[in-house]
Amino acid sequence: MPNLAGQVVIVTGASAGIGEATARRLARGGAKVVITARRQDRLDALARELDPSGANFLPVAGDITSESDRRSLVDATLAKFGRIDALVNNAGYGTRGPVEIVPVELIRKNYETNIFSLIALTQRVIPTMRTQGGGCIVNIGSVAGRIARPLSSIYDSTKHALEALTDGLRGELKPFGIRVSLVRPGFIVTEFIDAANAASADVIANAGPYAPYYKGYHEGTTKLRAFAGQPDDIARLVEKALTSDDPAPRYNGPFHAKIFLFARWLLPRRVIGWMVRLKG
Ligand SMILES: NC(=O)c1ccc[n+]([C@@H]2O[C@H](COP(=O)([O-])OP(=O)(O)OC[C@H]3O[C@@H](n4cnc5c(N)ncnc54)[C@H](OP(=O)(O)O)[C@@H]3O)[C@@H](O)[C@H]2O)c1
């Protein structure tokens, strides 16, 4: 079983929420952690807190959607630690709004962050892992990658795409000793909702005939948030994947996520559609 101690792990989106909790957990386990996100002040503060010596921690500020930032991230990791054992593809955000109204540029932007940049960074680390004889890639998906909801279909479709991508990648990289898993969080208390609302503020403000449904959507989401887990619930699953010789294709958590996914498997689509329907 791979030991966390000494593993060089890149965690994207580590300035908040699940990524930050993952960086904390991996650092506690003795990994050499490289963290990235756009907010440099947060990365620097986390690095100072977790490893004041700077020997085992590397903050590299950058935008995941920038080709040059992705290159700098990989170059800086190899310059400091000389290898890459694992990549946790966590950076992501949501777009709210009906498909009819969300401008295509916003849809592209969401796919650019959640899918295309994730693929591009993964492409960048694979050659190093292959040369080393193995590695591990953990993608952070979502229950939304199995259950799409009205007014959230843009974001949910990025996570559906990630399901397929992860499965294909797992098969492609298996011969090279690179393990690939998808971790699917349910509701987790993070900055996610604030970020989604900020990214979609204009759409929400100009929702036209869909406006009455936002209230119901918001109320439904708020109710479900009562079940919300903590970021470390997901960090624990990432650690599990990283420390397994043969990680599961999927890790789901916390408990309510398992229930939703079981219901999705069990119930006809028509019933699931009724459960997540718009309420005015
Ligand atoms: N919270 C939930 O309920 C939930 C449920 C299912 C799945 N997820 C997934 O979990 C992952 C983490 O989300 P979270 O809940 O922890 O949200 P969060 O608290 O908003 O954190 C998102 C992280 O992604 C980073 N990020 C966003 N856009 C970026 C970009 N262009 N370049 C670099 N970094 C970027 C943010 O950093 P900067 O803003 O500093 O760049 C931040 O560190 C996401 O993939 C999300 O889809 C979350």
The ligand as a Gaussian input file, in Angstrom:
#p B3LYP/6-31G(d) Opt

LIG

0 1
 N      -19.034000      22.098000      -1.899000
 C      -19.801000      21.168000      -2.424000
 O      -20.944000      20.963000      -1.966000
 C      -19.305000      20.332000      -3.578000
 C      -20.081000      19.227000      -3.945000
 C      -19.650000      18.431000      -4.994000
 C      -18.481000      18.719000      -5.656000
 N      -17.745000      19.813000      -5.296000
 C      -16.514000      20.070000      -6.059000
 O      -15.429000      20.194000      -5.174000
 C      -14.401000      20.995000      -5.763000
 C      -13.966000      22.048000      -4.750000
 O      -15.054000      22.898000      -4.473000
 P      -15.302000      23.543000      -3.024000
 O      -16.637000      23.108000      -2.592000
 O      -14.145000      23.325000      -2.137000
 O      -15.456000      25.083000      -3.464000
 P      -14.655000      26.396000      -3.028000
 O      -14.575000      26.508000      -1.550000
 O      -15.311000      27.500000      -3.796000
 O      -13.187000      26.131000      -3.602000
 C      -12.936000      26.129000      -4.977000
 C      -11.430000      26.167000      -5.212000
 O      -11.204000      26.141000      -6.634000
 C      -10.308000      27.193000      -6.956000
 N      -10.530000      27.673000      -8.314000
 C      -11.698000      28.008000      -8.913000
 N      -11.467000      28.470000     -10.155000
 C      -10.119000      28.418000     -10.350000
 C       -9.256000      28.786000     -11.410000
 N       -9.717000      29.316000     -12.574000
 N       -7.908000      28.610000     -11.265000
 C       -7.413000      28.081000     -10.113000
 N       -8.187000      27.733000      -9.062000
 C       -9.522000      27.901000      -9.177000
 C      -10.595000      28.284000      -5.914000
 O       -9.440000      29.100000      -5.735000
 P       -9.242000      30.620000      -6.195000
 O      -10.596000      31.274000      -6.201000
 O       -8.298000      31.178000      -5.163000
 O       -8.611000      30.529000      -7.548000
 C      -10.807000      27.427000      -4.673000
 O       -9.564000      27.116000      -4.079000
 C      -15.017000      21.582000      -7.039000
 O      -14.557000      20.854000      -8.158000
 C      -16.503000      21.369000      -6.850000
 O      -17.178000      21.251000      -8.071000
 C      -18.131000      20.628000      -4.282000

